[in-house]
Amino acid sequence: MYVDRFARRGHDLVLVAPDKQRLDASASGLREAYGVAVDVLQADLTRPDDLAIAEARLRDDARIDTLVNNAGMALSVGLVQQSARAWASLRCRRSRASTSSWT
């Protein structure tokens, strides 16, 4: 995982994901293993309000100098059951999250 590589090299981190428990567990493990500072930001980047929070953090925190975007999104049904509309919605959300203004 990239986060381990950055932490191993002494970089402080900001972890962003929707699952706060997993974020906290990951942050704790990274702090303990590598002695780095780790902030957590609970956000679901498919939600406009959460995306705005992440954007603000990236824009306003001058300590952040590298972004590793590993945000994943998926539909919760099998491939055959997915409608064209669901796929279009997913593509729209991914596009909005990945092309949103970070400056």
N, C-alpha and C positions, 0 to 999 in steps of 0.2 A: 504494500500500500504506500502511496506517495506520502501520506501524512507521517508514517513511520520514518521514511527517509528524511523528510524535512526536520522532524524532531531529533533524529539521531545526529543531524548536523548542527543542532543547537538553535534552530529557528523557533521562535514563539509562534503560536497558531491561533486561528479563529476557526472553530468548527461550526458548520451550519447544516442543520437537518431538522426534519419535523419531529423526530422522536427524542424528547428531552432525556429520558432515562438512558438511552443508548449514547447520546452525546455526553452526558455526565460520566458514564462508565468509561467511554473512550478517553475523555479528557483526563480522568483520574489515572488511568493506566499510562498515558503518555507523560503526565507530570512525574509519576513515580519512576518510570523507566528511564526517562531522559532529562529530567530536571528542567524542563522548559515551562514557560507560562502558556496556558491554554484557556482561551475564552470560549464559551459556547453561546450560540445564537440559535434559538429554536425558531425555525422558519420553514414553511412549505413553499418552495419557489414557484409552485403552480398557482398560488394565491396572490393576487395583486398587492394586498396590504403587506403580506410577509415579504414579497419581493422588494417592496419599497423600503422596508426595514433593512434588508441586506444591502440594497443599493446605498442607503444613507451611511451604513457602517463602512462600506468600501470607499465612499466619497470623502467621508469626514475623518477617518482614522489614518493619519499620515504614516503610522507605523506599518501599515499593510503595503508591502511592495511586490507581492506575488499572489496571483489568484489561480488556484487549481479548481476548475469547474468539473466536478464529477457528479453533478445532479442527474439523477435518473428518474424517468417517469415511465409508467406502464399502465396498460389496461388490465383490469382484474378478471377478465374472462379469456377463454381459449381463443386462438387465432380464428377458428371457423365461426365462432359466435360474435366476433367483433363486427360492428357495422361500419360503413363508410363514414357516417357522421361521427362516430366515436374516434376513428382514426384522424379525421379532420380536426376535431377538438384537441386531440393530443398533439398533433403537429403545431397547431396554433399556440398552445401553451408552451411547448418547447421553444418555439421561435421567439415568443415574447420573453421568456426567461433568459435565453442565450443572447438576444440582441438588445436587451434593455440597456439604457445609458448608464455606464459605470463612472462617468466623469462629472 
